[in-house]
Amino acid sequence: MGQTKGNYSFDEKLLPQAEMLEEKKSKRSLSIGIPKETNKFENRIILTPQAVEQLCENGHQIIIESGAGIKSRWKDADYTKAGAIIKSRQEIYKSEIILKVSPFNDEEIKLLSGNQLLISALHFNTQTRQKITNLKKKKVTATAIELMKDANGFNPFIQTMNEISGILAINTASELISNPEIGKGILLGGITGIPAAKVIIIGAGTAGEYAARTAIGFGAQVKVFDSSISKLQTLKNKLGIQLFTSVLQKQVIIKALKTADVVIGALEDTTDENNIIISEKMISTMKKGSVIIDLNIDSASCFASSRITNLGNPFFEKHNIIHYCVPNIASKSPRTSSVALSNSIFPILKKISYEKTTPNIIRNIAEMRNGTFIYEGILTNERLAKKFNIEYRDIDLLSAIF
């Protein structure tokens, strides 16, 4: 302990003002509900037993539905041992905070008691006007994990899910293209005397990087396209190899597509719906049996021929090209993905526990403010407003008023 002078110890005076304010904040107990995912193709859970244990030790109540973690290989006993309480679905939807991986569907929205804090994926392309309207009527504050960014613009959810998705995209492409009943019946990497498959990656962000790493590990020939020279240069430096890279020039892409065996859509900026880079005419020039993996299907696809699929029926054929367009591809590795999600949400829940009201949560936690698309029943996301012709208000202005 430092010596005291006035109301402060000398040690405390040395603390930055922000830390002093944080020290003076008192935590409150949170009521957190985790329902079982109703989407039968969603295998992840948003909190692991280890995270639940830490939250319960800090005085929070975790209510979980029976079987919620089973697809990620966690039993109910793992959660009850950690301190969670197993309750009915109806009771869970009365919780102050409700955590899910997949977006809330119509039936789940009906179960909400109202005026709650919801955290889940948004999956922009799966939303409907009715869902948004019903959420508004419940006066909830709904936050999308894919929109959460801290004060420096970093999104831990997107970072980790993109790493996993990039790896899984190449693994999936390898499975499809080697299957003679679906693809070409060839290896992605080839063997001695037989050339390796050609892989095109659209996007040099995190997903593109991990897709490139994995494809190169298979021995494939890789070409990466992006609109940013800086991202392309960063990727080349990270991989430390001679890598073909190009900006998004139409004629260069057309030429590359004609010889491609696999094309991965992995753009980082998917806020623009009119994001089509590869037209159906361009796709029709590709070799029969080639594979497209669309990692942006849930937000803004770069392929004109894409449409949303699911893990139960993950691909379709168009222009003789196999299209794999699953929005939650990371769910193919649910255990790893669940740990990654849990590691990202845990520190945010800790921050929330220091805030007394929803307005304070939005004002003081950047991730929550940036991720929120409905604030106490008011739509705050411009893109959703334009899509469904619904009035919206700027969340920064709202949080200043309330």
C-alpha positions as CSV (number, residue, x, y, z in Angstrom):
1,M,0.0,0.0,0.0
2,G,1.3,3.5,-0.8
3,Q,1.3,6.4,1.6
4,T,-1.9,8.4,1.7
5,K,-2.3,12.1,1.1
6,G,-5.8,13.6,1.1
7,N,-8.3,11.0,-0.3
8,Y,-5.8,9.2,-2.4
9,S,-2.8,6.9,-1.9
10,F,0.4,7.8,-3.8
11,D,-0.1,4.6,-5.8
12,E,-3.6,5.5,-6.8
13,K,-2.5,9.0,-7.9
14,L,-0.2,7.3,-10.4
15,L,-3.0,5.5,-12.1
16,P,-4.3,7.0,-15.4
17,Q,-7.6,8.7,-15.0
18,A,-9.4,6.1,-17.1
19,E,-8.1,3.3,-14.9
20,M,-9.2,5.2,-11.7
21,L,-12.7,5.5,-13.1
22,E,-12.7,1.8,-14.0
23,E,-11.6,0.9,-10.5
24,K,-14.4,2.9,-9.0
25,K,-17.1,1.2,-11.1
26,S,-18.9,-1.6,-9.3
27,K,-20.0,-4.8,-11.0
28,R,-23.5,-5.9,-11.2
29,S,-24.8,-9.4,-11.5
30,L,-26.0,-10.4,-15.1
31,S,-28.7,-12.8,-16.0
32,I,-27.5,-14.5,-19.2
33,G,-29.6,-17.0,-21.2
34,I,-28.1,-19.4,-23.8
35,P,-30.8,-21.2,-25.7
36,K,-30.2,-24.3,-27.9
37,E,-29.8,-23.3,-31.5
38,T,-33.0,-24.0,-33.5
39,N,-31.1,-24.0,-36.8
40,K,-30.3,-27.7,-37.2
41,F,-27.2,-26.8,-39.3
42,E,-25.7,-24.6,-36.6
43,N,-23.3,-26.7,-34.4
44,R,-21.6,-24.0,-32.4
45,I,-22.4,-22.6,-28.9
46,I,-21.4,-19.1,-27.9
47,L,-19.9,-19.8,-24.5
48,T,-17.8,-22.8,-23.4
49,P,-18.1,-24.4,-19.9
50,Q,-14.8,-22.8,-19.0
51,A,-16.2,-19.3,-19.7
52,V,-19.4,-20.1,-17.9
53,E,-17.4,-21.1,-14.9
54,Q,-15.6,-17.8,-14.8
55,L,-18.8,-15.8,-15.2
56,C,-20.5,-17.8,-12.4
57,E,-17.5,-17.2,-10.1
58,N,-17.9,-13.5,-10.7
59,G,-21.5,-13.6,-9.5
60,H,-23.4,-13.9,-12.8
61,Q,-26.3,-16.2,-13.5
62,I,-26.0,-18.4,-16.6
63,I,-29.2,-20.1,-17.7
64,I,-28.8,-22.7,-20.5
65,E,-31.2,-24.9,-22.4
66,S,-30.6,-28.7,-22.2
67,G,-28.5,-29.9,-25.1
68,A,-27.3,-26.5,-26.2
69,G,-23.6,-27.6,-26.3
70,I,-24.1,-31.2,-27.5
71,K,-23.0,-30.5,-31.1
72,S,-19.8,-29.0,-29.9
73,R,-19.3,-32.1,-27.7
74,W,-20.2,-30.5,-24.3
75,K,-22.8,-32.2,-22.2
76,D,-25.3,-30.6,-19.9
77,A,-23.2,-31.9,-17.0
78,D,-20.2,-29.9,-18.2
79,Y,-22.2,-26.7,-17.9
80,T,-24.0,-27.5,-14.6
81,K,-20.6,-28.4,-13.1
82,A,-19.4,-25.0,-14.2
83,G,-22.3,-23.3,-12.4
84,A,-24.9,-22.9,-15.1
85,I,-28.6,-23.7,-14.5
86,I,-30.6,-25.8,-16.9
87,K,-34.0,-24.3,-17.5
88,S,-36.8,-24.4,-20.0
89,R,-36.7,-22.5,-23.3
90,Q,-39.4,-20.2,-22.1
91,E,-37.5,-19.2,-19.0
92,I,-34.2,-18.7,-20.9
93,Y,-36.0,-16.1,-23.2
94,K,-36.9,-14.0,-20.1
95,S,-33.2,-13.4,-19.3
96,E,-31.7,-9.9,-19.3
97,I,-29.1,-10.9,-21.9
98,I,-29.6,-13.6,-24.5
99,L,-26.6,-15.0,-26.4
100,K,-26.9,-17.0,-29.6
101,V,-24.7,-17.8,-32.6
102,S,-27.3,-17.8,-35.4
103,P,-29.8,-14.9,-35.9
104,F,-33.0,-14.9,-34.0
105,N,-35.9,-16.5,-36.0
106,D,-39.6,-15.6,-35.8
107,E,-40.4,-18.2,-33.2
108,E,-37.6,-17.1,-30.9
109,I,-38.6,-13.4,-31.3
110,K,-42.1,-14.3,-30.1
111,L,-40.6,-15.9,-26.9
112,L,-38.7,-12.7,-25.9
113,S,-40.2,-10.8,-22.9
114,G,-39.0,-7.5,-24.3
115,N,-36.5,-4.7,-23.3
116,Q,-33.6,-7.2,-23.4
117,L,-30.1,-7.2,-24.7
118,L,-29.6,-9.7,-27.6
119,I,-26.2,-10.7,-29.0
120,S,-26.0,-13.0,-32.0
121,A,-25.0,-13.1,-35.7
122,L,-27.0,-10.9,-38.0
123,H,-26.4,-12.6,-41.4
124,F,-27.6,-9.6,-43.4
125,N,-28.8,-11.6,-46.4
126,T,-31.0,-13.9,-44.3
127,Q,-32.9,-11.0,-42.7
128,T,-36.5,-10.1,-43.5
129,R,-38.5,-6.9,-43.0
130,Q,-40.9,-8.9,-40.7
131,K,-38.1,-10.1,-38.4
132,I,-36.7,-6.5,-38.0
133,T,-40.2,-5.1,-37.4
134,N,-40.9,-7.8,-34.7
135,L,-37.6,-7.1,-32.9
136,K,-38.4,-3.4,-32.9
137,K,-41.8,-4.1,-31.3
138,K,-40.1,-6.0,-28.5
139,K,-38.1,-2.8,-27.7
140,V,-34.9,-4.9,-27.6
141,T,-31.3,-3.8,-28.1
142,A,-29.9,-6.2,-30.7
143,T,-26.2,-6.5,-31.4
144,A,-24.6,-8.4,-34.3
145,I,-21.3,-10.1,-33.5
146,E,-20.0,-9.6,-37.1
147,L,-20.5,-5.8,-36.7
148,M,-18.7,-5.5,-33.3
149,K,-15.5,-3.4,-33.5
150,D,-13.5,-1.9,-30.8
151,A,-12.2,1.7,-30.7
152,N,-9.4,0.7,-33.1
153,G,-11.7,-0.9,-35.6
154,F,-10.8,-4.5,-34.7
155,N,-13.5,-7.2,-34.6
156,P,-12.3,-10.3,-32.7
157,F,-15.3,-12.4,-33.9
158,I,-14.6,-11.7,-37.6
159,Q,-10.9,-12.2,-37.2
160,T,-11.2,-15.7,-35.6
161,M,-14.1,-16.8,-37.8
162,N,-12.4,-15.7,-40.9
163,E,-9.3,-17.6,-40.0
164,I,-11.3,-20.8,-39.5
165,S,-13.4,-20.1,-42.6
166,G,-10.4,-19.6,-44.8
167,I,-8.9,-23.0,-43.8
168,L,-12.2,-24.8,-44.1
169,A,-12.8,-23.2,-47.6
170,I,-9.8,-25.0,-49.0
171,N,-10.5,-28.2,-47.1
172,T,-14.0,-28.2,-48.5
173,A,-12.8,-27.3,-52.0
174,S,-10.3,-30.2,-51.9
175,E,-13.1,-32.6,-50.9
176,L,-15.4,-31.4,-53.7
177,I,-12.9,-31.3,-56.5
178,S,-11.5,-34.7,-55.7
179,N,-14.9,-36.4,-55.7
180,P,-15.6,-37.8,-59.2
181,E,-19.3,-37.7,-58.6
182,I,-19.3,-34.0,-57.9
183,G,-16.1,-32.4,-59.2
184,K,-13.2,-33.3,-61.4
185,G,-11.7,-36.2,-59.5
186,I,-8.4,-34.4,-59.1
187,L,-6.1,-33.7,-56.1
188,L,-5.7,-30.0,-55.2
189,G,-2.0,-30.4,-54.9
190,G,-1.2,-32.8,-57.7
191,I,1.7,-35.2,-57.6
192,T,5.0,-35.7,-59.4
193,G,4.5,-35.2,-63.1
194,I,1.0,-33.9,-62.7
195,P,0.4,-30.2,-62.3
196,A,-1.3,-28.9,-59.2
197,A,-4.8,-27.4,-59.2
198,K,-5.1,-23.6,-59.7
199,V,-6.8,-21.7,-56.9
200,I,-8.0,-18.1,-57.2
201,I,-8.7,-16.2,-54.0
202,I,-10.8,-13.0,-54.2
203,G,-9.7,-11.0,-51.2
204,A,-6.4,-10.5,-49.3
205,G,-7.9,-10.1,-45.8
206,T,-7.8,-12.6,-43.0
207,A,-10.0,-15.3,-44.7
208,G,-8.0,-14.8,-47.9
209,E,-4.7,-15.1,-46.1
210,Y,-5.7,-18.4,-44.3
211,A,-7.2,-19.8,-47.5
212,A,-3.9,-19.0,-49.3
213,R,-1.8,-20.5,-46.5
214,T,-3.9,-23.7,-46.6
215,A,-3.9,-24.0,-50.4
216,I,-0.2,-23.5,-50.6
217,G,0.2,-26.2,-47.9
218,F,-1.7,-28.5,-50.2
219,G,0.7,-27.7,-53.0
220,A,-1.8,-25.8,-55.2
221,Q,-1.0,-22.9,-57.5
222,V,-2.5,-19.8,-55.9
223,K,-3.4,-16.4,-57.2
224,V,-4.8,-13.6,-55.0
225,F,-6.9,-10.6,-56.1
226,D,-7.8,-7.6,-54.0
227,S,-8.6,-3.9,-54.6
228,S,-6.0,-2.9,-52.1
229,I,-2.3,-2.9,-53.1
230,S,-1.4,-2.5,-49.4
231,K,-3.3,-5.7,-48.4
232,L,-1.7,-7.7,-51.3
233,Q,1.7,-6.5,-50.3
234,T,1.1,-7.3,-46.6
235,L,-0.1,-10.8,-47.6
236,K,3.0,-11.5,-49.7
237,N,5.2,-10.3,-46.8
238,K,3.3,-12.6,-44.3
239,L,3.6,-15.7,-46.5
240,G,7.2,-15.0,-47.4
241,I,7.0,-16.6,-50.8
242,Q,6.6,-15.5,-54.4
243,L,2.9,-15.3,-54.8
244,F,0.9,-14.1,-57.8
245,T,-1.2,-11.1,-56.8
246,S,-3.2,-8.6,-58.7
247,V,-5.7,-5.8,-58.2
248,L,-9.2,-6.5,-59.3
249,Q,-8.8,-5.9,-63.0
250,K,-11.6,-7.5,-65.1
251,Q,-9.5,-8.8,-68.0
252,V,-6.9,-10.3,-65.6
253,I,-9.6,-12.0,-63.6
254,I,-11.3,-13.3,-66.8
255,K,-8.1,-14.9,-68.0
256,A,-7.4,-16.5,-64.6
257,L,-10.9,-17.9,-64.3
258,K,-10.6,-19.8,-67.6
259,T,-7.9,-22.0,-66.1
260,A,-9.0,-22.0,-62.5
261,D,-10.1,-25.2,-60.6
262,V,-11.2,-23.4,-57.4
263,V,-12.3,-19.9,-56.7
264,I,-12.7,-18.6,-53.2
265,G,-14.7,-15.4,-52.5
266,A,-13.2,-13.9,-49.4
267,L,-13.6,-10.1,-49.6
268,E,-13.1,-8.3,-46.3
269,D,-15.3,-5.2,-46.9
270,T,-18.8,-6.6,-47.6
271,T,-20.9,-3.5,-46.6
272,D,-21.9,-2.8,-50.2
273,E,-24.7,-5.1,-51.5
274,N,-23.7,-4.2,-55.1
275,N,-20.5,-6.1,-54.7
276,I,-20.6,-8.4,-57.8
277,I,-17.1,-8.7,-59.2
278,I,-17.6,-12.0,-61.1
279,S,-20.6,-12.1,-63.5
280,E,-22.4,-15.2,-64.6
281,K,-20.9,-14.7,-68.1
282,M,-17.4,-14.9,-66.5
283,I,-18.4,-17.9,-64.5
284,S,-19.7,-19.7,-67.6
285,T,-16.2,-19.6,-69.1
286,M,-14.7,-21.7,-66.2
287,K,-13.9,-25.3,-66.7
288,K,-16.6,-27.9,-66.0
289,G,-16.5,-29.3,-62.5
290,S,-14.6,-26.4,-61.1
291,V,-15.6,-25.2,-57.6
292,I,-16.7,-21.9,-56.1
293,I,-16.6,-21.4,-52.4
294,D,-18.5,-18.2,-51.4
295,L,-17.4,-17.0,-47.9
296,N,-19.3,-13.7,-48.3
297,I,-22.7,-15.2,-49.0
298,D,-24.2,-14.0,-45.7
299,S,-23.3,-10.3,-46.4
300,A,-22.5,-9.3,-49.9
301,S,-21.3,-12.0,-52.4
302,C,-18.9,-11.1,-55.2
303,F,-20.4,-13.9,-57.4
304,A,-23.5,-13.2,-59.5
305,S,-24.5,-16.9,-59.5
306,S,-24.4,-17.4,-55.7
307,R,-27.4,-18.2,-53.5
308,I,-27.5,-19.2,-49.8
309,T,-27.2,-22.9,-49.0
310,N,-26.8,-24.8,-45.7
311,L,-24.7,-27.6,-44.3
312,G,-27.5,-30.1,-45.0
313,N,-27.5,-29.3,-48.7
314,P,-24.3,-27.2,-49.1
315,F,-23.7,-27.0,-52.8
316,F,-25.5,-26.7,-56.2
317,E,-24.4,-26.7,-59.8
318,K,-24.8,-23.8,-62.2
319,H,-23.0,-23.2,-65.5
320,N,-21.4,-26.7,-64.8
321,I,-19.7,-25.1,-61.8
322,I,-20.1,-26.4,-58.2
323,H,-21.2,-23.5,-55.9
324,Y,-20.7,-24.0,-52.1
325,C,-22.5,-21.1,-50.4
326,V,-22.9,-21.9,-46.7
327,P,-23.0,-18.8,-44.5
328,N,-21.8,-20.6,-41.3
329,I,-19.1,-22.7,-42.8
330,A,-17.1,-22.4,-39.5
331,S,-19.8,-24.6,-38.0
332,K,-18.1,-27.5,-39.8
333,S,-15.6,-27.3,-37.0
334,P,-17.9,-26.5,-34.1
335,R,-15.6,-27.2,-31.1
336,T,-12.8,-24.9,-32.4
337,S,-15.3,-22.3,-33.5
338,S,-17.1,-22.3,-30.2
339,V,-13.9,-21.8,-28.2
340,A,-13.0,-18.9,-30.6
341,L,-16.5,-17.3,-30.1
342,S,-16.4,-17.7,-26.4
343,N,-12.9,-16.2,-26.1
344,S,-14.3,-13.1,-28.0
345,I,-17.6,-12.7,-26.1
346,F,-16.3,-13.2,-22.6
347,P,-14.3,-9.9,-22.2
348,I,-17.3,-8.0,-23.6
349,L,-19.6,-9.5,-21.1
350,K,-17.1,-8.5,-18.4
351,K,-17.3,-4.9,-19.7
352,I,-21.1,-5.0,-19.7
353,S,-21.2,-6.0,-16.0
354,Y,-19.7,-2.7,-15.1
355,E,-22.5,-0.7,-16.8
356,K,-25.8,-0.1,-15.0
357,T,-28.1,0.6,-18.0
358,T,-28.4,-0.1,-21.7
359,P,-27.6,3.5,-22.7
360,N,-24.4,3.3,-20.6
361,I,-23.5,0.0,-22.3
362,I,-23.9,1.6,-25.8
363,R,-22.1,4.8,-24.8
364,N,-19.1,3.2,-23.0
365,I,-18.4,-0.1,-24.9
366,A,-17.3,0.5,-28.5
367,E,-17.9,-3.1,-29.6
368,M,-21.6,-2.9,-28.5
369,R,-22.1,0.5,-30.0
370,N,-20.7,-0.5,-33.4
371,G,-22.4,-3.8,-33.4
372,T,-25.9,-2.7,-32.4
373,F,-28.5,-2.5,-35.2
374,I,-31.6,-2.0,-33.0
375,Y,-31.4,0.2,-29.9
376,E,-34.3,-0.1,-27.5
377,G,-36.6,-0.8,-30.4
378,I,-35.2,1.8,-32.8
379,L,-33.4,0.7,-35.9
380,T,-29.9,2.1,-36.1
381,N,-28.4,0.3,-39.1
382,E,-28.5,2.3,-42.3
383,R,-28.0,-0.7,-44.6
384,L,-31.0,-2.5,-43.1
385,A,-33.1,0.7,-43.3
386,K,-32.4,1.0,-47.0
387,K,-33.0,-2.7,-47.7
388,F,-36.4,-2.7,-46.0
389,N,-37.4,0.9,-46.4
390,I,-37.6,1.5,-42.6
391,E,-36.8,4.7,-40.8
392,Y,-33.6,4.6,-38.8
393,R,-31.6,6.9,-36.4
394,D,-27.9,7.3,-35.8
395,I,-26.9,5.4,-32.7
396,D,-24.3,7.9,-31.6
397,L,-27.0,10.6,-31.5
398,L,-29.4,8.3,-29.7
399,S,-26.9,7.3,-27.1
400,A,-26.2,10.9,-26.4
401,I,-29.9,11.7,-25.9
402,F,-30.8,8.8,-23.6
